[in-house]
């Protein structure tokens, strides 16, 4: 047989025995390394389960630890035994105890026969690929790492800082260019012998013994010294998440693994009964000569990573609350905010619903209650109009409303009287369309008939609130689509802003509105503004409003 397997095992030894037997029964010799940390009972049971197979051997055991040279030593010891005891082996395939064969051994043997002089090992220089996640890249080769990252984290980090401070650097062995890649490789006999019997092996081993995570760089670097037929890819399907941790394959990944056309996958869940039954049954489709193509499923893994890190736009869960200011849409769908229009135009929400096809609410964040469309006390998703419940977390109230009504665009009125928190929230949301008329808060004060002393204090308060809100709307970091008019500009020419609202907020083909909403009677409003000025309160956000409204501005 031209193919032999080296297996590195440390847990779930019953599954490793099942895979080893599968390969052994198909004529492939196996050399197994079992982590010295595994119990004597489990190790003895493992050996006993495979004692009837004369082409399965066990090598010297090392106590292995992630990121340490012991993982390289285990691969070296098992490979040396493979080369010594099985002279007919032409390719050596490194696998783990959690690896699962996805295609028949005969197909792998045929594939390697067609690439008889090729070494399959992922091998790339650190400057060319951004693979390292949350760790060191070039420094892992120039600093010393005598301490365990997992067991001695404080010593590990402290020693790294000390070496940086003292500008200590290691000398990389002459002729060696550090490369990195997947731990799982398939090398020709000639290449593996050249690495293990290299005259400078002692020097290389001494150097890599203090490299961080040497199992991803030892063979990957040395293969470049001894081989000129390197195919920089692994024949093992091994996927990693955004934290650098390997993906685990479960029963529901069965069809996904079949589509990959890869020969081996790592790592399979030990209790994935359906996976092991399907791939170790010996029953396979007709010969598959397809090239291994993990790229077929890369899109799915990329989507999973995006979903894991960013979630779904507008969906907030207790299990994964989005990071603040993360570059993602804060809500699930587009919506429209009207500021000031409801104060100037009677029945404005009804006009919006008729002309733009939106679900038009009143002031959702009014102090008294949430004014849902149609006066409903409870809206989609069991959202209550109770102001106290809403104001416990008003931003989440808005995101829930948008999430619960996906497929129907919502709109609502907003102003300085309302709960202020949403006014800091929706300017950061790319889904928001904001149409703002500044100073319109003065109209309800003008028509309220309250004592002037109260109106003057309230006008100053509302103007201060709106001015702060306008700073959020005009901030360069604002992601909402914002249109702003002063009240004086709108009163002078109301048709233009209303046409803009109809065109930009409408769900249907934009047309000039057949009707316009009725503006409130502003007779005497100019005198009211002058009275505010005389009292020392300057309503500058209203704009240059004339003493009397122009004729025809109150249709």
KELOLO-991419 format. One record per residue (C-alpha): residue number from 1; residue in one letter; chain; x, y, z. Coordinates in steps of 0.02 Angstrom, whole numbers, plus 50000, padded with zeros to 5 digits. Example, Ala and Ser with C-alpha at 12.3 -4.5 7.8 and 13.67 -1.06 7.14 Angstrom:
% residues 2
{1,'a','A',{50615,49775,50390}} {2,'s','A',{50684,49947,50357}} 
//
This chain:
% residues 555
{1,'x','A',{50000,50000,50000}} {2,'x','A',{50070,50170,49952}} {3,'x','A',{49981,50270,50087}} {4,'x','A',{50006,50269,50275}} {5,'x','A',{49920,50368,50413}} {6,'x','A',{49997,50445,50567}} {7,'x','A',{49863,50480,50697}} {8,'x','A',{49883,50597,50846}} {9,'x','A',{49752,50553,50977}} {10,'x','A',{49712,50620,51149}} {11,'x','A',{49526,50597,51183}} {12,'x','A',{49373,50502,51118}} {13,'x','A',{49488,50354,51088}} {14,'x','A',{49342,50242,51044}} {15,'x','A',{49306,50349,50891}} {16,'x','A',{49491,50356,50847}} {17,'x','A',{49494,50165,50853}} {18,'x','A',{49344,50159,50737}} {19,'x','A',{49429,50272,50608}} {20,'x','A',{49596,50181,50624}} {21,'x','A',{49511,50013,50593}} {22,'x','A',{49422,50086,50441}} {23,'x','A',{49587,50136,50361}} {24,'x','A',{49679,49980,50418}} {25,'x','A',{49551,49861,50344}} {26,'x','A',{49576,49947,50177}} {27,'x','A',{49761,49908,50177}} {28,'x','A',{49834,50069,50250}} {29,'x','A',{49963,50051,50388}} {30,'x','A',{49933,50160,50541}} {31,'x','A',{50051,50226,50673}} {32,'x','A',{49961,50302,50822}} {33,'x','A',{50024,50423,50952}} {34,'x','A',{49919,50437,51109}} {35,'x','A',{49942,50588,51221}} {36,'x','A',{50030,50537,51381}} {37,'x','A',{49896,50632,51477}} {38,'x','A',{49768,50500,51427}} {39,'x','A',{49735,50378,51568}} {40,'x','A',{49819,50208,51570}} {41,'x','A',{49648,50125,51571}} {42,'x','A',{49590,50216,51413}} {43,'x','A',{49757,50185,51327}} {44,'x','A',{49755,49999,51365}} {45,'x','A',{49576,49984,51304}} {46,'x','A',{49623,50076,51145}} {47,'x','A',{49768,49959,51109}} {48,'x','A',{49663,49807,51150}} {49,'x','A',{49526,49862,51029}} {50,'x','A',{49653,49865,50886}} {51,'x','A',{49763,49719,50939}} {52,'x','A',{49699,49609,50798}} {53,'x','A',{49766,49727,50665}} {54,'x','A',{49948,49690,50623}} {55,'x','A',{49967,49849,50519}} {56,'x','A',{49928,49964,50666}} {57,'x','A',{50073,50015,50780}} {58,'x','A',{50087,50128,50932}} {59,'x','A',{50236,50243,50954}} {60,'x','A',{50321,50321,51104}} {61,'x','A',{50204,50436,51200}} {62,'x','A',{50233,50620,51238}} {63,'x','A',{50136,50732,51355}} {64,'x','A',{50063,50852,51229}} {65,'x','A',{50004,51029,51258}} {66,'x','A',{49932,51157,51139}} {67,'x','A',{50061,51277,51070}} {68,'x','A',{50210,51173,51130}} {69,'x','A',{50346,51075,51039}} {70,'x','A',{50279,50911,51110}} {71,'x','A',{50152,50907,50968}} {72,'x','A',{50295,50911,50842}} {73,'x','A',{50388,50775,50939}} {74,'x','A',{50236,50661,50933}} {75,'x','A',{50222,50683,50744}} {76,'x','A',{50410,50652,50725}} {77,'x','A',{50408,50492,50828}} {78,'x','A',{50257,50421,50738}} {79,'x','A',{50326,50467,50566}} {80,'x','A',{50495,50387,50604}} {81,'x','A',{50407,50226,50653}} {82,'x','A',{50302,50232,50496}} {83,'x','A',{50454,50253,50382}} {84,'x','A',{50551,50117,50473}} {85,'x','A',{50416,49983,50479}} {86,'x','A',{50322,50010,50317}} {87,'x','A',{50446,50030,50172}} {88,'x','A',{50309,50022,50041}} {89,'x','A',{50225,50182,50101}} {90,'x','A',{50251,50323,49976}} {91,'x','A',{50143,50457,50058}} {92,'x','A',{50116,50488,50244}} {93,'x','A',{49954,50572,50295}} {94,'x','A',{49950,50660,50464}} {95,'x','A',{49779,50653,50548}} {96,'x','A',{49704,50676,50719}} {97,'x','A',{49596,50559,50821}} {98,'x','A',{49447,50670,50782}} {99,'x','A',{49472,50663,50593}} {100,'x','A',{49338,50581,50488}} {101,'x','A',{49368,50508,50313}} {102,'x','A',{49243,50581,50190}} {103,'x','A',{49290,50482,50033}} {104,'x','A',{49348,50302,50004}} {105,'x','A',{49531,50266,50034}} {106,'x','A',{49548,50204,49855}} {107,'x','A',{49504,50378,49790}} {108,'x','A',{49637,50457,49900}} {109,'x','A',{49767,50329,49846}} {110,'x','A',{49723,50361,49663}} {111,'x','A',{49736,50548,49690}} {112,'x','A',{49906,50535,49772}} {113,'x','A',{49963,50416,49635}} {114,'x','A',{49926,50552,49509}} {115,'x','A',{50029,50672,49615}} {116,'x','A',{50168,50550,49662}} {117,'x','A',{50302,50682,49694}} {118,'x','A',{50191,50815,49771}} {119,'x','A',{50190,50868,49953}} {120,'x','A',{50023,50932,50014}} {121,'x','A',{50053,51052,50157}} {122,'x','A',{49987,51227,50189}} {123,'x','A',{50142,51336,50195}} {124,'x','A',{50143,51525,50183}} {125,'x','A',{50252,51663,50254}} {126,'x','A',{50177,51768,50393}} {127,'x','A',{50195,51930,50296}} {128,'x','A',{50087,51863,50154}} {129,'x','A',{49935,51800,50248}} {130,'x','A',{49833,51872,50394}} {131,'x','A',{49794,51703,50471}} {132,'x','A',{49847,51736,50649}} {133,'x','A',{49697,51774,50759}} {134,'x','A',{49722,51860,50926}} {135,'x','A',{49905,51810,50935}} {136,'x','A',{50081,51839,50870}} {137,'x','A',{50139,51820,50690}} {138,'x','A',{50320,51867,50652}} {139,'x','A',{50364,51880,50837}} {140,'x','A',{50326,51697,50866}} {141,'x','A',{50488,51662,50771}} {142,'x','A',{50597,51798,50847}} {143,'x','A',{50551,51787,51032}} {144,'x','A',{50570,51643,51153}} {145,'x','A',{50419,51554,51227}} {146,'x','A',{50474,51442,51370}} {147,'x','A',{50307,51459,51462}} {148,'x','A',{50139,51381,51426}} {149,'x','A',{50010,51501,51358}} {150,'x','A',{49869,51402,51436}} {151,'x','A',{49942,51353,51606}} {152,'x','A',{50062,51499,51637}} {153,'x','A',{49976,51645,51552}} {154,'x','A',{50046,51781,51666}} {155,'x','A',{50224,51716,51645}} {156,'x','A',{50196,51698,51458}} {157,'x','A',{50134,51878,51437}} {158,'x','A',{50262,51949,51557}} {159,'x','A',{50408,51866,51469}} {160,'x','A',{50347,51929,51300}} {161,'x','A',{50337,52107,51368}} {162,'x','A',{50511,52091,51444}} {163,'x','A',{50588,52033,51280}} {164,'x','A',{50505,52176,51187}} {165,'x','A',{50565,52302,51315}} {166,'x','A',{50744,52238,51307}} {167,'x','A',{50734,52220,51117}} {168,'x','A',{50787,52038,51126}} {169,'x','A',{50777,51942,50963}} {170,'x','A',{50817,51763,50917}} {171,'x','A',{50922,51716,50768}} {172,'x','A',{50823,51616,50641}} {173,'x','A',{50927,51468,50577}} {174,'x','A',{51020,51509,50419}} {175,'x','A',{50925,51462,50262}} {176,'x','A',{50759,51443,50352}} {177,'x','A',{50616,51558,50303}} {178,'x','A',{50475,51543,50431}} {179,'x','A',{50314,51480,50356}} {180,'x','A',{50147,51441,50435}} {181,'x','A',{49998,51334,50392}} {182,'x','A',{49879,51197,50444}} {183,'x','A',{49952,51063,50557}} {184,'x','A',{49876,50925,50449}} {185,'x','A',{49983,50877,50300}} {186,'x','A',{50018,50737,50177}} {187,'x','A',{50203,50721,50130}} {188,'x','A',{50298,50606,50015}} {189,'x','A',{50415,50479,50092}} {190,'x','A',{50566,50566,50019}} {191,'x','A',{50519,50735,50092}} {192,'x','A',{50478,50666,50264}} {193,'x','A',{50641,50568,50269}} {194,'x','A',{50738,50722,50217}} {195,'x','A',{50662,50823,50359}} {196,'x','A',{50683,50690,50493}} {197,'x','A',{50861,50644,50443}} {198,'x','A',{50921,50819,50400}} {199,'x','A',{51100,50847,50460}} {200,'x','A',{51045,51006,50548}} {201,'x','A',{50893,50930,50631}} {202,'x','A',{50963,50956,50806}} {203,'x','A',{50984,51142,50769}} {204,'x','A',{50808,51153,50695}} {205,'x','A',{50728,51061,50840}} {206,'x','A',{50817,51169,50967}} {207,'x','A',{50756,51326,50878}} {208,'x','A',{50575,51272,50852}} {209,'x','A',{50564,51207,51031}} {210,'x','A',{50548,51390,51085}} {211,'x','A',{50436,51447,50942}} {212,'x','A',{50255,51477,50986}} {213,'x','A',{50135,51348,50910}} {214,'x','A',{50275,51255,50818}} {215,'x','A',{50157,51119,50753}} {216,'x','A',{50095,51252,50629}} {217,'x','A',{50270,51303,50574}} {218,'x','A',{50398,51162,50596}} {219,'x','A',{50356,51051,50447}} {220,'x','A',{50283,51201,50354}} {221,'x','A',{50452,51290,50358}} {222,'x','A',{50570,51142,50337}} {223,'x','A',{50475,51072,50188}} {224,'x','A',{50534,51225,50091}} {225,'x','A',{50715,51171,50120}} {226,'x','A',{50699,50994,50053}} {227,'x','A',{50557,50994,49926}} {228,'x','A',{50525,51087,49764}} {229,'x','A',{50352,51009,49734}} {230,'x','A',{50250,51089,49872}} {231,'x','A',{50063,51110,49847}} {232,'x','A',{50020,51238,49979}} {233,'x','A',{49855,51165,50036}} {234,'x','A',{49795,51032,50153}} {235,'x','A',{49693,50881,50098}} {236,'x','A',{49604,50891,50267}} {237,'x','A',{49452,51001,50281}} {238,'x','A',{49484,51103,50437}} {239,'x','A',{49385,51262,50468}} {240,'x','A',{49415,51392,50602}} {241,'x','A',{49301,51524,50676}} {242,'x','A',{49341,51709,50700}} {243,'x','A',{49427,51670,50866}} {244,'x','A',{49544,51545,50786}} {245,'x','A',{49454,51394,50862}} {246,'x','A',{49416,51244,50751}} {247,'x','A',{49239,51216,50694}} {248,'x','A',{49161,51054,50755}} {249,'x','A',{49058,50954,50631}} {250,'x','A',{48893,50881,50692}} {251,'x','A',{48762,50766,50617}} {252,'x','A',{48674,50909,50528}} {253,'x','A',{48833,50946,50430}} {254,'x','A',{48820,50781,50334}} {255,'x','A',{48768,50853,50166}} {256,'x','A',{48887,50999,50187}} {257,'x','A',{49036,50882,50208}} {258,'x','A',{48985,50779,50058}} {259,'x','A',{48982,50935,49948}} {260,'x','A',{49160,50981,49996}} {261,'x','A',{49237,50834,49899}} {262,'x','A',{49376,50832,50029}} {263,'x','A',{49457,50669,50083}} {264,'x','A',{49461,50698,50271}} {265,'x','A',{49374,50820,50389}} {266,'x','A',{49426,50884,50559}} {267,'x','A',{49352,50889,50682}} {268,'x','A',{49199,50778,50702}} {269,'x','A',{49099,50776,50862}} {270,'x','A',{49126,50608,50948}} {271,'x','A',{48939,50581,50969}} {272,'x','A',{48894,50623,50789}} {273,'x','A',{48824,50449,50758}} {274,'x','A',{48751,50492,50589}} {275,'x','A',{48916,50561,50523}} {276,'x','A',{49019,50411,50576}} {277,'x','A',{48887,50289,50513}} {278,'x','A',{48877,50375,50344}} {279,'x','A',{49063,50394,50309}} {280,'x','A',{49130,50235,50388}} {281,'x','A',{48996,50117,50320}} {282,'x','A',{49098,50073,50166}} {283,'x','A',{48950,50117,50056}} {284,'x','A',{48990,50259,49937}} {285,'x','A',{48930,50326,49774}} {286,'x','A',{49018,50290,49611}} {287,'x','A',{49200,50338,49602}} {288,'x','A',{49222,50522,49632}} {289,'x','A',{49369,50597,49539}} {290,'x','A',{49329,50775,49589}} {291,'x','A',{49467,50886,49653}} {292,'x','A',{49449,50924,49840}} {293,'x','A',{49361,51090,49844}} {294,'x','A',{49329,51161,50018}} {295,'x','A',{49289,51326,49933}} {296,'x','A',{49118,51256,49893}} {297,'x','A',{49069,51277,50074}} {298,'x','A',{49175,51428,50118}} {299,'x','A',{49027,51542,50085}} {300,'x','A',{48926,51452,50218}} {301,'x','A',{49066,51467,50345}} {302,'x','A',{49092,51650,50302}} {303,'x','A',{48907,51680,50327}} {304,'x','A',{48912,51589,50493}} {305,'x','A',{49059,51696,50550}} {306,'x','A',{48967,51854,50498}} {307,'x','A',{48810,51797,50589}} {308,'x','A',{48911,51753,50743}} {309,'x','A',{49004,51919,50751}} {310,'x','A',{48872,52039,50687}} {311,'x','A',{48709,51948,50712}} {312,'x','A',{48557,51995,50611}} {313,'x','A',{48526,52180,50588}} {314,'x','A',{48400,52240,50716}} {315,'x','A',{48388,52076,50813}} {316,'x','A',{48447,52089,50992}} {317,'x','A',{48462,51932,51098}} {318,'x','A',{48516,51900,51276}} {319,'x','A',{48639,51771,51213}} {320,'x','A',{48733,51891,51097}} {321,'x','A',{48704,52075,51127}} {322,'x','A',{48788,52178,50990}} {323,'x','A',{48942,52277,51032}} {324,'x','A',{48911,52462,51050}} {325,'x','A',{48947,52562,50892}} {326,'x','A',{48979,52402,50794}} {327,'x','A',{48970,52436,50608}} {328,'x','A',{48801,52356,50582}} {329,'x','A',{48624,52418,50556}} {330,'x','A',{48542,52452,50723}} {331,'x','A',{48370,52401,50661}} {332,'x','A',{48301,52271,50543}} {333,'x','A',{48220,52378,50408}} {334,'x','A',{48202,52555,50345}} {335,'x','A',{48087,52677,50436}} {336,'x','A',{48047,52863,50431}} {337,'x','A',{48053,52994,50568}} {338,'x','A',{47958,53157,50547}} {339,'x','A',{48010,53299,50662}} {340,'x','A',{47902,53456,50669}} {341,'x','A',{47783,53407,50529}} {342,'x','A',{47651,53347,50650}} {343,'x','A',{47653,53516,50739}} {344,'x','A',{47631,53613,50577}} {345,'x','A',{47507,53505,50481}} {346,'x','A',{47343,53442,50549}} {347,'x','A',{47317,53256,50520}} {348,'x','A',{47493,53234,50453}} {349,'x','A',{47508,53046,50494}} {350,'x','A',{47349,53011,50394}} {351,'x','A',{47419,53108,50246}} {352,'x','A',{47582,53010,50255}} {353,'x','A',{47489,52845,50255}} {354,'x','A',{47386,52896,50103}} {355,'x','A',{47523,52977,50001}} {356,'x','A',{47675,52870,50043}} {357,'x','A',{47600,52702,50090}} {358,'x','A',{47685,52698,50261}} {359,'x','A',{47616,52637,50426}} {360,'x','A',{47606,52808,50509}} {361,'x','A',{47613,52821,50698}} {362,'x','A',{47596,52977,50803}} {363,'x','A',{47725,53022,50934}} {364,'x','A',{47787,52849,50984}} {365,'x','A',{47890,52927,51124}} {366,'x','A',{47766,53053,51190}} {367,'x','A',{47772,53077,51380}} {368,'x','A',{47595,53014,51405}} {369,'x','A',{47594,52856,51297}} {370,'x','A',{47656,52779,51135}} {371,'x','A',{47538,52841,51000}} {372,'x','A',{47523,52687,50892}} {373,'x','A',{47436,52701,50723}} {374,'x','A',{47248,52688,50741}} {375,'x','A',{47258,52726,50928}} {376,'x','A',{47297,52544,50969}} {377,'x','A',{47346,52509,51151}} {378,'x','A',{47453,52358,51098}} {379,'x','A',{47550,52342,50937}} {380,'x','A',{47643,52203,50844}} {381,'x','A',{47748,52093,50957}} {382,'x','A',{47641,52137,51110}} {383,'x','A',{47719,52310,51124}} {384,'x','A',{47620,52409,51251}} {385,'x','A',{47581,52594,51236}} {386,'x','A',{47626,52613,51420}} {387,'x','A',{47756,52752,51432}} {388,'x','A',{47840,52679,51586}} {389,'x','A',{47869,52511,51502}} {390,'x','A',{47929,52595,51342}} {391,'x','A',{48050,52711,51431}} {392,'x','A',{48134,52568,51526}} {393,'x','A',{48233,52546,51364}} {394,'x','A',{48166,52658,51226}} {395,'x','A',{48299,52609,51098}} {396,'x','A',{48250,52427,51114}} {397,'x','A',{48067,52477,51103}} {398,'x','A',{48104,52552,50932}} {399,'x','A',{48210,52406,50871}} {400,'x','A',{48077,52283,50927}} {401,'x','A',{47942,52380,50836}} {402,'x','A',{48044,52382,50675}} {403,'x','A',{48091,52197,50692}} {404,'x','A',{47911,52145,50725}} {405,'x','A',{47847,52238,50571}} {406,'x','A',{47976,52184,50442}} {407,'x','A',{47901,52199,50269}} {408,'x','A',{47798,52354,50313}} {409,'x','A',{47888,52521,50325}} {410,'x','A',{47850,52618,50484}} {411,'x','A',{47850,52804,50515}} {412,'x','A',{47823,52907,50672}} {413,'x','A',{47828,53084,50737}} {414,'x','A',{47966,53146,50851}} {415,'x','A',{48003,53308,50940}} {416,'x','A',{48090,53388,51089}} {417,'x','A',{47944,53348,51204}} {418,'x','A',{47971,53162,51177}} {419,'x','A',{48085,53044,51272}} {420,'x','A',{48258,53101,51214}} {421,'x','A',{48352,52934,51205}} {422,'x','A',{48288,52884,51031}} {423,'x','A',{48347,53053,50965}} {424,'x','A',{48525,52997,51000}} {425,'x','A',{48492,52822,50931}} {426,'x','A',{48414,52839,50758}} {427,'x','A',{48543,52964,50690}} {428,'x','A',{48669,52820,50702}} {429,'x','A',{48554,52700,50609}} {430,'x','A',{48577,52683,50419}} {431,'x','A',{48397,52622,50410}} {432,'x','A',{48325,52790,50468}} {433,'x','A',{48259,52926,50353}} {434,'x','A',{48240,53086,50454}} {435,'x','A',{48141,53239,50394}} {436,'x','A',{48158,53381,50517}} {437,'x','A',{48077,53553,50530}} {438,'x','A',{48169,53651,50662}} {439,'x','A',{48074,53764,50782}} {440,'x','A',{47903,53687,50748}} {441,'x','A',{47889,53647,50934}} {442,'x','A',{47839,53832,50955}} {443,'x','A',{47672,53805,50865}} {444,'x','A',{47589,53698,51002}} {445,'x','A',{47649,53827,51129}} {446,'x','A',{47572,53967,51025}} {447,'x','A',{47403,53878,51017}} {448,'x','A',{47403,53816,51197}} {449,'x','A',{47335,53977,51280}} {450,'x','A',{47445,53946,51431}} {451,'x','A',{47515,54089,51536}} {452,'x','A',{47656,54175,51443}} {453,'x','A',{47781,54155,51585}} {454,'x','A',{47759,53967,51573}} {455,'x','A',{47772,53972,51384}} {456,'x','A',{47934,54070,51389}} {457,'x','A',{48019,53943,51504}} {458,'x','A',{47952,53796,51404}} {459,'x','A',{48009,53872,51239}} {460,'x','A',{48186,53894,51306}} {461,'x','A',{48187,53714,51368}} {462,'x','A',{48124,53639,51204}} {463,'x','A',{48244,53743,51100}} {464,'x','A',{48392,53685,51204}} {465,'x','A',{48339,53503,51182}} {466,'x','A',{48314,53522,50994}} {467,'x','A',{48480,53610,50972}} {468,'x','A',{48571,53463,51054}} {469,'x','A',{48473,53342,50944}} {470,'x','A',{48519,53440,50786}} {471,'x','A',{48703,53418,50833}} {472,'x','A',{48674,53230,50826}} {473,'x','A',{48586,53243,50658}} {474,'x','A',{48726,53350,50584}} {475,'x','A',{48868,53249,50657}} {476,'x','A',{48988,53185,50521}} {477,'x','A',{48969,53011,50595}} {478,'x','A',{48780,53013,50569}} {479,'x','A',{48724,52867,50461}} {480,'x','A',{48540,52910,50443}} {481,'x','A',{48479,53002,50288}} {482,'x','A',{48434,53174,50356}} {483,'x','A',{48341,53322,50278}} {484,'x','A',{48323,53481,50381}} {485,'x','A',{48220,53639,50352}} {486,'x','A',{48188,53786,50467}} {487,'x','A',{48006,53822,50505}} {488,'x','A',{48021,53991,50418}} {489,'x','A',{48081,53907,50257}} {490,'x','A',{47942,53778,50259}} {491,'x','A',{47804,53905,50293}} {492,'x','A',{47867,54013,50150}} {493,'x','A',{47861,53867,50026}} {494,'x','A',{47779,53710,50099}} {495,'x','A',{47758,53623,49931}} {496,'x','A',{47942,53586,49907}} {497,'x','A',{47974,53496,50074}} {498,'x','A',{47811,53399,50057}} {499,'x','A',{47860,53345,49881}} {500,'x','A',{48030,53288,49949}} {501,'x','A',{47944,53188,50086}} {502,'x','A',{47826,53108,49961}} {503,'x','A',{47968,53062,49842}} {504,'x','A',{48099,53000,49966}} {505,'x','A',{47987,52915,50094}} {506,'x','A',{47860,52838,49975}} {507,'x','A',{47853,52651,49947}} {508,'x','A',{47773,52675,49778}} {509,'x','A',{47828,52766,49620}} {510,'x','A',{47858,52947,49667}} {511,'x','A',{47723,53066,49606}} {512,'x','A',{47674,53241,49652}} {513,'x','A',{47550,53223,49796}} {514,'x','A',{47371,53247,49737}} {515,'x','A',{47331,53331,49901}} {516,'x','A',{47431,53423,50032}} {517,'x','A',{47398,53421,50219}} {518,'x','A',{47315,53573,50296}} {519,'x','A',{47434,53688,50389}} {520,'x','A',{47378,53754,50557}} {521,'x','A',{47323,53936,50568}} {522,'x','A',{47478,54039,50606}} {523,'x','A',{47392,54208,50618}} {524,'x','A',{47478,54303,50756}} {525,'x','A',{47624,54182,50767}} {526,'x','A',{47749,54317,50716}} {527,'x','A',{47690,54427,50859}} {528,'x','A',{47708,54278,50978}} {529,'x','A',{47890,54257,50925}} {530,'x','A',{47923,54442,50951}} {531,'x','A',{47849,54429,51124}} {532,'x','A',{47972,54287,51162}} {533,'x','A',{48115,54395,51101}} {534,'x','A',{48057,54540,51207}} {535,'x','A',{48059,54424,51357}} {536,'x','A',{48242,54382,51324}} {537,'x','A',{48214,54212,51238}} {538,'x','A',{48278,54211,51058}} {539,'x','A',{48193,54074,50953}} {540,'x','A',{48336,54060,50828}} {541,'x','A',{48295,53883,50770}} {542,'x','A',{48134,53943,50691}} {543,'x','A',{48228,54046,50563}} {544,'x','A',{48187,54217,50493}} {545,'x','A',{48000,54210,50519}} {546,'x','A',{47904,54364,50459}} {547,'x','A',{47794,54467,50571}} {548,'x','A',{47639,54398,50486}} {549,'x','A',{47632,54237,50382}} {550,'x','A',{47629,54265,50194}} {551,'x','A',{47462,54253,50106}} {552,'x','A',{47414,54080,50051}} {553,'x','A',{47528,53984,50166}} {554,'x','A',{47387,53911,50265}} {555,'x','A',{47294,53806,50138}} 
//
